């Protein structure tokens, strides 16, 4: 098969060398974007008088036929033609004849591939934002059903203070909201057109880069042709935002795994998102949560891989940059799959409210209420903290909890304790009273949910 750039060469590479250097095995995923960019380029060439209108029409008609074939998975790709660009051009020339060779006028594969990836991410990031919103709605629905569900809040994975389960879920809503903002902001950089930058120096042809940018739905063009073809910071930004998103999802995975364990028993996951054991009949494993937690590492790896590829490259294009695609494709697939799994997993999980609430009645997570009680009566907080610490120690030694102590025992520690102390110790009351802005109090959580609804 004749190479489209073979005029300079007298020899040819062996098949295994061609296969090693080819990217068609993975960049065929850009077929739709490559054809879309080529249609815009052909229209621009005719508008600027570089090719005739009939030639442009012929090229565009051929490209649209190839587009349909690509959608139907009817296109055959060859490693001999290296990449998606040369494969498409080869098919086009076979279909419409030598006129197909005019499509590449005033264009290089360098600006072509950059354009394809900008178009690809522009679509994918929009779809990811929609999936984040879908998951946020799932969190809101679960939160609405669990505003007054009390659970232990943790620091250092030690019980700290009782909180609303809805409040805990909504923490992830706001993390996702920031993730969504990062993606939305990245679209400003993704929505720039490199098309027309050429190999690195622009072109002598009287092209109209703004015309193709507008036709392709970009908001502007790269102002420097070297920059346009040689940087991949828009992909790095996507991978960075995706790594942060996966970190957030992984943290929730870890909690779901803990909550569904026999030790916690706070939730039960649907059979759809769990698996069994090949040897232990009783097992119900949170495999989907574990898998997403594990896949976080591959997204991090894609970010670190591309950072490493780019860190020592001189301007402009280098073959190293072929390594920019597989991690991007894999991250898109991983993010979209993880968000879909999470929406279903959280929507269908069974929240064991009584188990959660029972947990905060048999611990010392209400100790802060005692310290606040004394502080409200004028005792310096540090002194109140010490008094309550001694009470907790006394309970541990006696094998009881704070609510089990008599009023006489309390007053022996400090005369300011009165019988209303038992109301303060009630976990429900402890949560309900925390109505500072952003707090876990029921009215604050409801206000938080209302605000979240407006955002989505």
ABEGO torsion letter per residue (X at the ends): XBBAAAAABABBBBAAAAAAABAAAAAAAAAAAAAAAAAAAAAAAAAAGABBAAAAAAAAAAAAAAAAAAAAGABBBBAAAGBAAAAAAAAAAAAAEAAAAAAABGBBAAAAAAAAAAAAAAAAAAAAAAAAAAAAAAAAAAAAAAAABBBBBBBGGBBABBBBAAAAAAAAAAAAAAAAAAAAAAAAAAABBABGAEAAAEBABBBBAAAAAAAAGBABBBABAAAAAABAAAAAAAAAAAAAAAAAAAAAAAAAAAAABAAAGABBBBAAABBBBAABAABBBBAAAAAAAAAAAAAAAAAAAAAAAAAABBOBBBAAAAAAAAAAAAAAAAAAAAAAAAAAAAAABBBBAAAAAAAAABBAAAAAAAAAAAAAAGBBAAAAAAAAAAAAAAAAAAGBBAAABBAAAAAAABAABBAAAAAAABAAAAAAABABBGBABAAAAAAAAAAAAAAX
